[in-house]
Amino acid sequence: MLDKLDDWPRHQIASAFDHVANGDYRWFDCYWFCACDPSGSVALVTGIGVYNNMNVLDAQACPRRHVEAYRSRGGP
């Protein structure tokens, strides 16, 4: 059954979101987003990765202000 997540640009096959392209444990879907102000003094990069064959989800965020950057990463 299709749901809202099946329309995300990161889904790589023509099947429901709970199916992956193959059985390889390294197969994953990921999505990242980057935003910054026009002057370039503030930026934010975020991302999320779904490793369906390993039952793992990880995420990251990196805000930057002027020349200082901070990184946070979650996952197993």
C-alpha positions as MATLAB code, in Angstrom:
seq = 'MLDKLDDWPRHQIASAFDHVANGDYRWFDCYWFCACDPSGSVALVTGIGVYNNMNVLDAQACPRRHVEAYRSRGGP';
ca = [
       0.000    0.000    0.000;
       1.389    3.410   -0.954;
       1.617    6.199    1.619;
       2.809    9.835    1.771;
       6.480    8.860    2.074;
       6.418    7.073   -1.295;
       6.405   10.475   -3.008;
       9.672   11.650   -1.432;
      12.449   12.255   -3.973;
      14.809    9.937   -2.077;
      12.864    6.745   -2.782;
      14.768    5.013   -5.590;
      12.474    2.243   -6.854;
       8.934    1.992   -8.220;
       7.510    0.109   -5.232;
       6.116    0.875   -1.794;
       8.430    2.694    0.624;
       8.945   -0.384    2.796;
      10.687   -2.263   -0.075;
      14.345   -1.685   -0.922;
      16.181   -2.144   -4.220;
      18.062   -5.301   -3.155;
      19.071   -7.436   -0.178;
      22.554   -5.956    0.252;
      22.952   -4.864    3.899;
      24.776   -1.700    2.748;
      21.786   -0.454    0.703;
      20.381    2.841    2.003;
      18.194    5.842    1.244;
      19.395    9.249    2.362;
      18.188   12.814    2.236;
      20.045   16.021    3.029;
      19.034   19.659    3.192;
      21.203   22.770    3.135;
      20.078   26.346    3.866;
      22.017   29.584    4.181;
      21.395   33.306    4.229;
      22.397   35.383    1.174;
      25.400   36.912    2.970;
      26.786   33.456    3.770;
      27.260   34.198    7.463;
      24.735   31.597    8.695;
      24.150   28.101    7.302;
      22.535   24.825    8.316;
      23.119   21.382    6.813;
      20.982   18.446    7.959;
      20.662   14.876    6.772;
      19.006   11.563    7.509;
      19.922    8.063    6.355;
      17.735    4.954    6.410;
      19.473    1.568    6.222;
      16.429   -0.701    5.836;
      18.329   -3.995    5.564;
      20.173   -3.295    8.844;
      17.159   -1.699   10.608;
      19.199    1.483   11.242;
      18.346    5.169   11.055;
      20.959    7.904   11.467;
      20.851   11.680   11.266;
      23.181   14.660   11.270;
      23.061   18.429   11.698;
      25.748   21.058   11.189;
      24.900   24.696   11.949;
      27.455   27.341   11.031;
      27.688   30.965   12.110;
      30.423   33.077   10.516;
      33.473   30.780   10.729;
      32.325   28.570   13.641;
      30.751   25.232   12.738;
      29.250   22.606   15.067;
      28.410   19.049   14.106;
      26.016   16.635   15.753;
      25.429   13.089   14.551;
      23.053   10.465   15.866;
      22.767    6.780   15.206;
      24.111    3.501   16.481;
];
